[in-house]
Structure formats: structure tokens, C-alpha cells
Amino acid sequence: MDEREIITRFKAGLLEREQAVWLLAERRRTPGRGPVAVAVSGGADTAPERTEPIKLWFCSNDELDPGLAVTLAGHWLDAQEQEIADRFLFERDRRQYLVAHALVRRVLALESGLPEAEAVIWRSERGRPFLRPPTAGLPRGGAELDFNLSHAGGHNLLGVVRSHRIGVDVERVDRGEQGLDAIIETFARDERDWVAQAAPGRTRDCRTLRLWTLKEAYSKARGLGLGLPFDSFSFTLDEERGVLGFRPPESEGALPWRFLELEPEPGVLAAVALLAGTGVSSVLQLHRGFPWSREAPELLALPVPVAGL
């Protein structure tokens, strides 16, 4: 990522101030280093552009024994995370938190080379978590590793990518009508009309949750969460699956985003939002279960960038 791209992302709200300052300092300290186009030794030619992999981990709470989740949390989670875990009134909610954050720590260790307990996770003013890289950079290379977590109904989804920004969201379809009417009211007018065209029941619920997961993923990728009004941007969706069009908020402008919808298991809907800058892979790696080992992932084609309408 060169200086111009860092500044552009910061102005668009896609990098926090501390991230941008750190990346600019790193870039100026090592001006010859870049994430793409590595020079070939002994000649003026360059190698093909190197693409950074996009990785997802889908893991249910049942993948980790409750007692083991508590043990791992005691060794891996920082003091703030453990304090949050202790506040939950219901055991199912505490277990969800422990499994989700053990998953984050384990995956960050695999991808960065930092031991699980040594990864420093900080939050922006709006609450988005980031991995703070050591001054010397990540042990497994790179100056930046972005991640995003979502969990709902006993399922966890974690997205990880280098040198880009990612947002993910996951929802269970069988939640009934609980909260769906309130969700629909947050949508843009054309989205509400599209949902209303579907027959009541599962079809309408799926349309609602497809839009909701995409909106959540996009807003989380930008680091804004629910601070971004969900009627300020909209999606046009295919009847079955896929984003046909995207109208961004007026404050953003036309940046090329990639959006992926998936159903990691029956009755569970998920979405991924990724800013489609240079050097991003066109294939997403979907891993399942808790990552004790590096089993071969399922490969999913990432749709082409969707420019703002």
C-alpha cells in the first residue's frame, strides 16, 4: 500500500488515524518495500502482482468443549476481555463470547506469527477492534493484518485479510420474526419495497436477513457499525444470491467494493464486504471448525467489484 492509497483510505474513513500514521511511518522508513510487484533478482522485470488471500473461519460453539473454552480464555484473553466475559448473566452468552474470542486469538496467531496471548487488540473510538502490530512488524511478514468477527445463535464467523479492510456478519434464519420488523424499518425505501414483495414467512425473512448481513458487513468494514444510518446506502440483490448493485452513502463516493453472500450451513446466512483495492485475491478461503490445524479450506470465487450506483 503506497502513501497515496493510505491517505485515500484514511480520508474515506477506511483507516483509523493511528493506523494511517503507523503505516505512513513504516512506508517512509522502508520506501522500497511494498505489498505487491516484487522485483526479480538479476533483472529489470517484475514478478506477477502478488495477491493477498482472503480467509474466513466459520465455527460453531459446539466445536470447542465448554471447559476447554474457559481454559483457553484464561491463558489467551487479555484482562479487558476476561472482565467482559465475567459480566454475562447467562452461560450460553458467556460461552458464545469465549469461543468467539478464543477463535480470534487462535487465527491471529496462525496468520501473524504472534503467540495467542501476546496479540495486542485495541479498539477505535467507534469500537472496531484492530490488531496492533509490533514495531518490527508481524513475525510472518506484512505491516497490517485486518480482521472482523461476527457471532449469532451459537455460530461464529471471522474474516482476515492483509493490507485491506474486511467486514463480516452472520445470522440464523430460524430466529422467527423476532426483531425483523424493526430491522426492515432501518432499510432504504427501495429495499423495504423489495422485502415487501416477498411472501410472508421464510422467503421474506431471508430477504430481510440478506440485506441486514450485507449492511452490517459493509458498515463494520468501514469501522462505523450502527453509527452509519442503514437507509443512507442500499443494495440491489439477485433473487437467489448475489449483489447486483450498490448505492454508497453520499459521504463515501464511488469506491469499488466486493460483496459475497454465503450460506455456510443450512439456515445460516452470512455476508462479507471487502474494499477491492489492488493486490486482493479473487478467491476466498473458507475454513470450518476451530483451527487446531491447517486443513484444506473450501475455495469460493469472490464476485467482481461493485461500483457505486
C-alpha positions as CSV (number, residue, x, y, z in Angstrom):
1,M,0.0,0.0,0.0
2,D,1.6,3.3,-1.1
3,E,1.3,6.6,0.6
4,R,-1.4,7.9,-1.7
5,E,-3.6,4.8,-1.0
6,I,-3.1,5.1,2.7
7,I,-4.2,8.8,2.7
8,T,-7.1,8.0,0.4
9,R,-8.3,5.2,2.7
10,F,-7.9,7.5,5.8
11,K,-10.0,10.3,4.2
12,A,-12.7,7.8,3.2
13,G,-12.9,6.5,6.8
14,L,-11.4,3.1,6.0
15,L,-8.3,3.6,8.2
16,E,-8.2,4.9,11.7
17,R,-5.9,7.8,12.4
18,E,-3.5,5.7,14.4
19,Q,-3.4,3.1,11.7
20,A,-2.7,5.6,9.0
21,V,0.1,7.3,10.9
22,W,1.7,4.0,11.7
23,L,1.5,2.8,8.1
24,L,2.9,6.1,6.7
25,A,5.8,5.9,9.2
26,E,6.5,2.3,8.2
27,R,6.3,3.2,4.5
28,R,8.8,6.1,4.8
29,R,11.1,4.1,7.0
30,T,11.3,1.4,4.2
31,P,10.4,3.2,1.0
32,G,11.4,0.3,-1.2
33,R,9.0,-2.2,0.4
34,G,5.6,-2.7,-1.0
35,P,2.9,-5.4,-0.8
36,V,2.8,-6.1,-4.5
37,A,5.0,-6.3,-7.6
38,V,8.2,-7.9,-6.1
39,A,11.3,-7.3,-8.1
40,V,13.0,-10.4,-9.7
41,S,16.6,-10.8,-8.8
42,G,19.1,-10.2,-11.6
43,G,16.8,-8.3,-14.0
44,A,14.6,-5.3,-14.5
45,D,11.4,-7.3,-15.0
46,T,8.9,-7.8,-12.1
47,A,7.0,-10.8,-11.0
48,P,3.3,-11.0,-11.4
49,E,1.3,-9.0,-8.9
50,R,1.1,-10.7,-5.6
51,T,-2.4,-11.1,-4.3
52,E,-3.2,-11.3,-0.6
53,P,-5.5,-14.2,0.4
54,I,-8.9,-13.5,2.0
55,K,-9.7,-16.0,4.7
56,L,-12.9,-16.9,6.6
57,W,-13.3,-19.1,9.6
58,F,-16.8,-20.5,10.4
59,C,-17.0,-22.2,13.8
60,S,-19.9,-23.2,15.9
61,N,-19.7,-23.1,19.7
62,D,-20.0,-26.9,19.7
63,E,-16.6,-27.2,18.1
64,L,-15.0,-26.3,21.4
65,D,-15.7,-28.1,24.7
66,P,-17.1,-25.6,27.3
67,G,-14.3,-26.4,29.8
68,L,-11.6,-26.1,27.2
69,A,-13.1,-22.7,26.1
70,V,-12.7,-21.5,29.7
71,T,-9.2,-22.8,29.9
72,L,-8.1,-21.2,26.7
73,A,-9.7,-17.9,27.6
74,G,-7.8,-17.9,30.9
75,H,-4.5,-18.2,29.0
76,W,-5.2,-16.2,25.9
77,L,-7.6,-13.4,26.6
78,D,-6.4,-10.1,28.0
79,A,-7.7,-8.5,31.2
80,Q,-10.4,-6.4,29.5
81,E,-11.7,-9.4,27.5
82,Q,-11.9,-11.6,30.6
83,E,-13.7,-8.8,32.5
84,I,-16.3,-8.6,29.7
85,A,-16.7,-12.4,29.8
86,D,-17.4,-12.3,33.6
87,R,-20.2,-9.9,33.2
88,F,-22.6,-12.2,31.2
89,L,-25.6,-13.3,33.2
90,F,-26.4,-16.3,31.1
91,E,-23.9,-19.2,30.5
92,R,-24.9,-19.5,26.8
93,D,-23.9,-15.9,26.2
94,R,-20.6,-16.3,28.1
95,R,-19.8,-19.4,26.1
96,Q,-20.5,-17.6,22.8
97,Y,-18.1,-14.8,23.8
98,L,-15.4,-17.2,25.0
99,V,-15.5,-19.4,21.9
100,A,-15.6,-16.3,19.6
101,H,-12.6,-14.6,21.2
102,A,-10.6,-17.8,21.5
103,L,-11.2,-18.2,17.8
104,V,-9.9,-14.7,17.1
105,R,-6.8,-15.2,19.2
106,R,-6.0,-18.6,17.6
107,V,-6.5,-17.4,14.0
108,L,-4.5,-14.2,14.6
109,A,-1.7,-16.4,15.9
110,L,-1.7,-18.6,12.8
111,E,-1.8,-15.6,10.5
112,S,0.6,-13.2,12.2
113,G,3.0,-15.5,14.0
114,L,2.3,-13.8,17.3
115,P,1.5,-16.1,20.2
116,E,-2.2,-16.0,21.2
117,A,-1.7,-14.2,24.5
118,E,0.7,-11.7,23.0
119,A,-1.5,-10.2,20.3
120,V,-2.5,-6.7,21.3
121,I,-6.0,-5.8,20.3
122,W,-7.1,-2.2,20.5
123,R,-10.4,-0.6,19.6
124,S,-11.1,2.6,17.7
125,E,-13.3,5.4,19.1
126,R,-16.3,3.7,17.4
127,G,-15.4,0.3,19.0
128,R,-13.9,-1.5,16.0
129,P,-11.1,-3.9,17.0
130,F,-7.7,-3.9,15.4
131,L,-4.5,-5.9,15.8
132,R,-1.7,-3.6,16.9
133,P,1.4,-4.8,15.0
134,P,4.8,-4.8,16.9
135,T,7.2,-2.1,15.9
136,A,9.3,-4.5,13.9
137,G,6.2,-5.8,12.0
138,L,4.4,-9.1,12.1
139,P,6.6,-12.2,12.5
140,R,5.1,-13.7,9.4
141,G,5.5,-10.6,7.4
142,G,3.5,-7.6,6.5
143,A,2.7,-4.3,8.3
144,E,-1.1,-4.8,8.7
145,L,-3.5,-7.7,9.3
146,D,-7.2,-6.8,9.4
147,F,-9.9,-8.9,11.0
148,N,-13.6,-8.8,11.7
149,L,-15.7,-11.0,13.9
150,S,-19.5,-11.8,14.0
151,H,-21.4,-14.2,16.1
152,A,-25.0,-15.2,16.4
153,G,-27.1,-18.1,17.6
154,G,-24.1,-20.3,18.5
155,H,-22.2,-19.6,15.3
156,N,-19.0,-17.5,14.8
157,L,-17.6,-16.0,11.6
158,L,-14.2,-14.5,11.4
159,G,-12.7,-12.7,8.4
160,V,-8.9,-12.0,8.0
161,V,-7.0,-10.2,5.2
162,R,-3.7,-8.4,4.9
163,S,-3.4,-4.7,3.8
164,H,-7.1,-4.3,3.1
165,R,-10.3,-3.8,5.2
166,I,-12.9,-6.6,5.7
167,G,-16.3,-6.8,7.4
168,V,-18.4,-9.9,8.1
169,D,-21.8,-10.7,9.5
170,V,-23.6,-14.0,10.3
171,E,-27.3,-14.6,11.2
172,R,-29.5,-17.6,11.8
173,V,-32.7,-17.7,9.7
174,D,-34.8,-19.5,12.2
175,R,-34.8,-16.6,14.6
176,G,-38.5,-16.2,13.7
177,E,-40.0,-12.7,13.4
178,Q,-38.0,-11.5,16.4
179,G,-36.9,-8.0,15.6
180,L,-37.3,-8.4,11.9
181,D,-39.9,-5.6,11.6
182,A,-37.6,-3.2,13.4
183,I,-34.7,-4.2,11.1
184,I,-36.8,-3.6,7.9
185,E,-37.6,-0.1,9.1
186,T,-33.9,0.8,9.0
187,F,-33.6,0.0,5.3
188,A,-33.8,2.4,2.4
189,R,-37.1,2.7,0.6
190,D,-36.3,0.6,-2.4
191,E,-35.0,-2.2,-0.1
192,R,-38.2,-2.1,2.0
193,D,-40.3,-2.4,-1.2
194,W,-38.2,-5.4,-2.3
195,V,-38.7,-7.2,1.0
196,A,-42.4,-6.4,1.0
197,Q,-42.8,-8.1,-2.5
198,A,-41.9,-11.5,-0.9
199,A,-44.5,-13.8,0.6
200,P,-44.6,-13.6,4.4
201,G,-42.6,-16.3,6.1
202,R,-39.2,-17.7,5.3
203,T,-38.8,-16.0,1.9
204,R,-39.4,-12.6,3.4
205,D,-37.2,-13.4,6.4
206,C,-34.4,-14.4,4.1
207,R,-34.6,-11.3,2.1
208,T,-34.5,-9.2,5.2
209,L,-31.5,-11.0,6.7
210,R,-29.6,-11.0,3.4
211,L,-29.8,-7.2,3.3
212,W,-29.1,-6.9,7.0
213,T,-25.9,-9.1,6.9
214,L,-24.6,-7.1,3.9
215,K,-25.3,-3.8,5.6
216,E,-23.7,-5.0,8.8
217,A,-20.6,-6.3,6.9
218,Y,-20.1,-3.1,4.9
219,S,-20.6,-0.8,8.0
220,K,-18.2,-3.0,10.0
221,A,-15.6,-2.9,7.3
222,R,-15.7,0.9,7.4
223,G,-15.4,0.8,11.2
224,L,-18.7,2.6,11.7
225,G,-21.0,-0.2,13.0
226,L,-24.5,1.0,13.8
227,G,-23.2,4.6,13.7
228,L,-23.9,4.6,9.9
229,P,-27.6,5.1,9.1
230,F,-28.7,2.0,7.2
231,D,-31.0,3.9,5.0
232,S,-28.1,6.1,3.7
233,F,-26.9,3.3,1.4
234,S,-28.6,0.4,-0.3
235,F,-28.2,-2.9,-2.2
236,T,-29.9,-4.4,-5.2
237,L,-29.9,-8.2,-4.9
238,D,-30.4,-11.1,-7.1
239,E,-33.5,-13.2,-6.3
240,E,-31.3,-16.2,-5.2
241,R,-27.9,-14.8,-4.2
242,G,-25.5,-12.1,-5.2
243,V,-25.2,-8.3,-5.2
244,L,-26.3,-6.7,-8.5
245,G,-25.9,-3.1,-7.4
246,F,-24.7,-0.9,-4.5
247,R,-25.5,2.7,-3.7
248,P,-23.0,4.0,-1.2
249,P,-23.5,6.8,1.3
250,E,-23.0,10.3,-0.2
251,S,-20.1,10.8,2.2
252,E,-18.1,7.9,0.6
253,G,-18.2,8.3,-3.1
254,A,-17.7,5.6,-5.7
255,L,-15.2,3.1,-4.2
256,P,-15.1,-0.4,-5.6
257,W,-16.4,-2.9,-3.0
258,R,-16.6,-6.6,-3.3
259,F,-19.6,-8.3,-1.6
260,L,-20.1,-12.0,-1.0
261,E,-23.2,-13.8,0.3
262,L,-22.9,-17.3,1.5
263,E,-24.8,-19.9,3.5
264,P,-22.0,-21.7,5.5
265,E,-24.6,-24.3,6.7
266,P,-28.3,-24.7,6.1
267,G,-30.3,-22.0,7.9
268,V,-27.3,-19.7,8.5
269,L,-26.7,-16.6,6.3
270,A,-23.5,-14.7,6.1
271,A,-22.0,-11.8,4.2
272,V,-18.5,-10.4,3.5
273,A,-17.6,-6.9,2.5
274,L,-14.1,-6.1,1.2
275,L,-12.7,-2.9,-0.3
276,A,-11.4,-4.1,-3.6
277,G,-8.0,-2.3,-3.8
278,T,-5.0,-3.6,-5.8
279,G,-3.5,-6.9,-4.8
280,V,-6.6,-8.5,-3.5
281,S,-7.3,-12.2,-4.3
282,S,-10.3,-13.2,-6.4
283,V,-10.7,-16.4,-4.3
284,L,-11.8,-16.6,-0.7
285,Q,-10.7,-19.4,1.6
286,L,-13.4,-20.8,3.9
287,H,-12.2,-22.8,6.8
288,R,-14.6,-24.7,9.1
289,G,-14.3,-25.6,12.7
290,F,-11.8,-24.4,15.4
291,P,-8.4,-24.1,13.8
292,W,-6.2,-26.6,15.6
293,S,-4.6,-27.5,12.3
294,R,-4.4,-26.1,8.8
295,E,-6.8,-28.3,7.0
296,A,-7.5,-27.5,3.3
297,P,-10.2,-24.8,3.0
298,E,-13.1,-24.6,0.7
299,L,-12.4,-22.1,-2.1
300,L,-15.1,-19.6,-3.1
301,A,-15.0,-17.2,-6.0
302,L,-15.1,-13.6,-4.9
303,P,-17.5,-11.6,-7.1
304,V,-16.2,-8.7,-9.2
305,P,-16.1,-5.3,-7.6
306,V,-19.4,-3.5,-7.4
307,A,-19.0,0.2,-8.1
308,G,-21.4,2.7,-6.5
309,L,-24.6,3.4,-8.5
